């Protein structure tokens, strides 16, 4: 089936590409992770812009996403690049490429949406090479837009930190003029409450070690708003405070 590629699709693909090319790849290099001749799996690859950037940097790439249209877009927008992206569900026992081994597994703003995080991380750990790493990024729940409420139309409901108020969910459920897919996802994120401490406790449970991490007050994803990333420096290590002022975090994990 042929799908139409809108201007918004192209812009979003370019945004995905730029986040990886301009920020995540230089960060990996700074952390000592070389890209040449390394195998990579992008879990939740979206429209594939990030995969294209990794490929252009020398990675041998594969990716998958649960949304059929996004995978179709990814394969159309990749142009002549030679890599594979397919539709698949990470919750399945035989998720795509589950029998292969990778040097880098990427979950770019995916982990906060997953309900079975422990199972997923244990599965992915089995797909790592002996020296392989997992790159995970996400906006912590207690940050300004930790429930992704910026997707809403309502000026008040999309304000920073609004999702932390007890009455927020009840009001949100009354808004029939909002995209109900967004509403459902926001409520799911509110139920999951994936903050920094909760995530790092999960890593201990999965026996995954933090190789490197960086907290941002302005994250790489915020380039879509014309902003430049700004790290928190030493403030990113202060418990409780970092939960509130970290608007994006990047982890590099190892076995």
C-alpha positions in Angstrom: 0.0 0.0 0.0 1.3 3.4 -1.0 1.2 6.1 1.7 1.5 9.9 1.3 4.4 11.7 2.9 3.3 15.0 4.3 5.6 18.0 5.0 5.1 17.4 8.7 6.3 13.8 8.2 9.5 15.1 6.6 10.0 17.7 9.3 9.6 15.2 12.1 12.0 12.7 10.3 14.6 15.5 10.1 14.1 16.4 13.8 14.7 12.7 14.7 17.8 12.8 12.5 19.2 16.0 14.0 18.8 14.9 17.6 21.0 11.8 16.9 23.4 13.5 14.5 24.0 16.7 16.4 23.8 15.5 20.0 23.5 11.7 20.7 26.3 10.7 18.4 28.8 13.3 19.7 27.8 12.3 23.2 28.5 8.6 22.5 31.9 9.6 21.0 32.7 11.7 24.1 31.8 8.6 26.2 34.3 6.5 24.2 31.7 4.5 22.1 32.9 4.2 18.5 30.3 3.9 15.7 32.2 2.2 12.9 31.4 -1.4 12.3 29.1 -1.6 15.3 25.7 -3.3 15.1 22.7 -1.3 16.3 19.1 -2.1 17.1 16.6 0.9 17.5 13.6 -0.2 19.5 10.7 2.0 18.7 12.4 3.5 15.7 9.5 5.8 14.9 9.8 7.5 11.5 13.4 6.3 11.2 15.3 9.6 11.2 17.4 8.5 14.1 18.3 5.2 12.5 19.4 7.1 9.3 21.7 9.3 11.4 23.2 6.2 13.1 23.7 4.5 9.8 25.4 7.6 8.2 27.8 7.6 11.2 28.9 4.0 10.3 26.6 1.7 12.4 25.1 -1.5 10.9 21.5 -0.7 11.7 18.2 -2.4 12.2 15.0 -1.1 13.8 11.4 -1.8 14.5 8.3 0.0 15.7 4.8 -1.2 16.7 3.1 1.4 14.4 2.7 0.2 10.8 2.5 3.6 9.2 5.6 4.9 11.0 7.6 1.9 9.7 6.3 2.5 6.2 7.4 6.1 6.5 10.8 5.1 7.8 11.5 2.8 4.9 10.4 5.4 2.4 12.3 8.3 3.9 15.5 6.4 4.4 16.2 6.8 0.6 19.0 4.6 -0.7 20.4 3.7 2.7 20.8 0.0 3.1 19.2 -1.1 6.4 16.1 -2.8 7.5 13.1 -1.6 9.6 10.1 -3.7 10.3 6.9 -3.7 12.3 7.0 -5.5 15.7 6.0 -5.6 19.3 8.7 -5.6 22.0 6.3 -7.5 24.3 6.3 -10.5 22.0 8.7 -13.4 23.0 10.0 -13.4 19.5 10.2 -9.7 18.9 12.1 -8.6 15.7 15.8 -9.5 15.8 15.4 -11.2 19.2 17.8 -13.9 18.1 20.5 -11.5 17.1 23.3 -9.8 19.0 24.0 -6.0 19.0 26.7 -3.7 20.1 24.3 -0.9 20.8 20.5 -1.0 21.5 18.7 2.3 21.5 15.4 3.3 23.2 15.0 7.0 22.4 12.1 8.3 24.5 10.5 4.9 24.5 11.1 3.4 28.0 8.7 5.8 29.8 5.8 4.4 27.6 6.4 0.7 28.3 4.4 -1.0 31.0 6.5 -4.1 31.3 9.9 -2.4 31.6 11.6 -5.2 33.6 10.7 -7.8 31.1 11.8 -5.6 28.2 15.2 -4.7 29.7 15.9 -8.4 30.6 15.0 -9.4 27.0 17.2 -6.7 25.5 20.1 -7.5 27.8 20.2 -11.0 26.2 20.7 -9.3 22.8 23.8 -7.4 23.9 27.3 -8.4 22.8 29.7 -8.9 25.7 30.8 -5.3 25.6 27.5 -4.0 24.3 25.6 -1.0 25.6 22.0 0.2 25.9 21.3 3.9 25.2 18.1 5.1 26.9 16.7 8.6 26.9 13.5 9.8 28.5 11.9 12.8 30.2 11.5 11.9 33.9 7.9 11.9 35.2 8.3 14.7 37.7 9.8 17.1 35.2 7.9 19.9 33.6 6.3 17.8 30.8 6.8 14.4 32.3 3.4 13.2 31.1 3.8 14.7 27.6 0.9 17.0 28.3 2.4 19.5 25.8 0.5 17.5 23.1 -2.8 18.8 24.3 -4.8 21.7 22.9 -5.9 23.2 26.3 -3.5 26.1 27.3 -4.0 25.4 31.0 -3.8 21.6 30.8 -0.5 21.7 28.8 1.2 24.0 31.3 4.5 22.7 32.9 4.0 20.5 36.0 0.2 20.5 35.7 0.2 16.7 35.5 1.4 16.5 39.1 -1.7 18.1 40.6 -4.2 15.5 42.0 -7.2 16.9 40.2 -5.5 16.9 36.8 -6.6 13.4 35.6 -10.2 14.0 36.4 -10.3 17.2 34.4 -8.5 15.6 31.5 -11.0 12.9 31.3 -13.8 15.4 30.8 -12.1 17.0 27.7 -13.8 15.4 24.7 -12.3 18.0 22.4 -8.8 16.6 23.0 -7.2 13.9 20.9 -8.2 10.8 22.8 -5.1 8.9 21.8 -3.0 11.6 23.5 -5.3 11.6 26.5 -5.0 7.9 26.9 -1.2 8.0 26.7 -0.9 10.9 29.2 -3.0 9.0 31.7 -0.8 5.9 31.2 2.3 7.9 31.9 0.7 9.4 35.0 0.0 5.9 36.2 3.5 4.6 35.4 5.3 7.6 37.0 8.7 6.8 35.6 11.0 9.1 37.6 14.8 8.9 37.9 15.0 6.9 41.2 12.3 4.5 40.0 14.2 3.9 36.8 17.5 3.4 38.5 15.9 1.0 41.0 14.6 -0.9 38.0 18.2 -1.1 36.6 19.4 -2.7 39.8 16.6 -5.2 39.5 17.6 -6.1 36.0 21.3 -6.1 37.0 22.2 -3.4 34.5 25.0 -1.0 35.3 25.1 2.7 34.6 28.1 3.3 32.4 27.4 7.0 31.8 24.6 9.4 32.2 23.8 13.1 31.7 20.9 15.1 33.0 19.6 18.1 31.0 17.5 21.0 32.0 17.1 21.6 28.3 17.3 18.2 26.5 18.4 17.3 23.0 14.8 16.8 22.0 14.0 20.5 22.7 15.8 21.5 19.6 12.4 21.3 17.9 11.5 24.5 19.9 14.7 26.3 18.8 16.5 25.6 22.0 20.1 24.3 22.6 20.7 21.5 25.1 21.9 22.5 28.5 23.1 20.0 31.1 22.5 20.3 34.8 26.1 19.5 35.7 26.5 18.7 39.4 22.8 19.5 40.1 21.8 16.4 38.2 23.2 14.3 41.1 21.1 15.9 43.8 18.2 13.5 44.8 14.7 14.9 44.6 15.8 18.2 43.1 17.1 16.4 40.0 13.6 14.7 39.6 12.0 18.1 39.2 14.6 20.1 37.1 15.8 17.3 34.8 13.7 17.7 31.6 15.6 15.0 29.7 18.1 12.3 30.7 20.5 10.1 28.7 21.8 6.8 30.1 24.4 4.5 28.6 24.0 1.1 30.3 26.1 -2.1 30.3 25.8 -5.6 31.6 
